[in-house]
Amino acid sequence: MIRKNFSYDIQKHSKNHGIALKRSHAYELIAAYFGYSSQAAMDASGFMMFNMYAINYEDFSVTNVTERSAQLGYSTSEADTFAQVLSRLVDEQNLSFSEYLSSMDERWELDNLEETSLQELEYLSATQPGAQYSLACLNEIEPSSERDSYWFKKQQQGIELTPSQKQFADDYEAALNQFSFYRSLLVKAANNGHGNAAFDLAEQGGNDADKYYQQAAELGCVEAQEFLGLSKNDIKWKVDAAKGGSRECLEELARSAADKNDEISAFEAHKWTALAKHYGFDLTQSLADNDEDYGPAFIIYVGLNLPSIAQEMKVEAHAEAFKIFQQYSD
């Protein structure tokens, strides 16, 4: 494992400087180098990997390592030595830190994992839901179509097939097994508290889809919260999804509040609109399908017309929106 070998290297080089470093302390210093508060926090967030384009952590790593060393009871000179050793070894070995996948858009980052990094990921998947989900994404496959099962079913019935027919049957069986393995990894990650894994299971449909949508939403998956909020017209999930950055839920809550004629609703309309801007959406801006020769062909989105409120209330609405953004955007 990369971590195990790297921690041994740190111990060995520290010993060459006359410093006895415990293995558990080496892991803590590695975590500090990559910006984590503890080894447990690092393991829960991602894994070490070899990367020829490794990120340079030098700007913050030295301070983190020296501070953690002091907390572990080492002297200032020993702490400085640890920081130098880690910086040099990371650079020499082209090490970097990869966070586990947290969204669909990041899956491509795992496509070119080296074998050693894949082993590290598999090692951590024994205990870490994030690693389990990343492995699931590496093994992702669409469920096989029933119409492709003809020769597989014939083979299951004991009917002798021609070589080409058998190839169709074997390919179908391999796809079934691959999908079963992929789903088992998702189930494992979901059962250990990974919201995106639960959402992926829900999106596959089936009798347990509702259960997994609910689980994913409760685990903080914004996509699941948005689905439940809009499809079930559930205000709780609409609010949670809006706080997490769902454009559709932000717009619905803002428009609903703006359509009412009371001060509290007007405040809410300004709050949701301000929060949308923090997430990069301007709900007050209309959008049109523009044609270079003839101008706007039709309106795609009609911007929200916010009700007037006192300046003090507007400031308060913006402040509350920013507070929500800080809490939910991490």
Secondary structure, DSSP 8 states (H G I E B T S, - for coil): -HHHHHHHHHHHHHHHTT----HHHHHHHHHHHTT-SSHHHHHHHEEEEE-TT----HHHHHHHHHHHHHHTT--HHHHHHHHHHHHHHHHHHTEEEEE---SGGGGGGGTT--HHHHHHHHHHTTT-HHHHHHHHHHT------GGG-HHHHHHHTT----HHHHHHHHHHHHHHHHHHHHHHHHHHHHHTT-HHHHHHHHHT-STTHHHHHHHHHHTT-HHHHHHHHHHTT-HHHHHHHHHTT-HHHHHHHHHHHHTS-SHHHHHHHHHHHHHHHHTT--TT--EEEEETTTEEEEEEE---------HHHHHHHHHHHHHHHHHH--
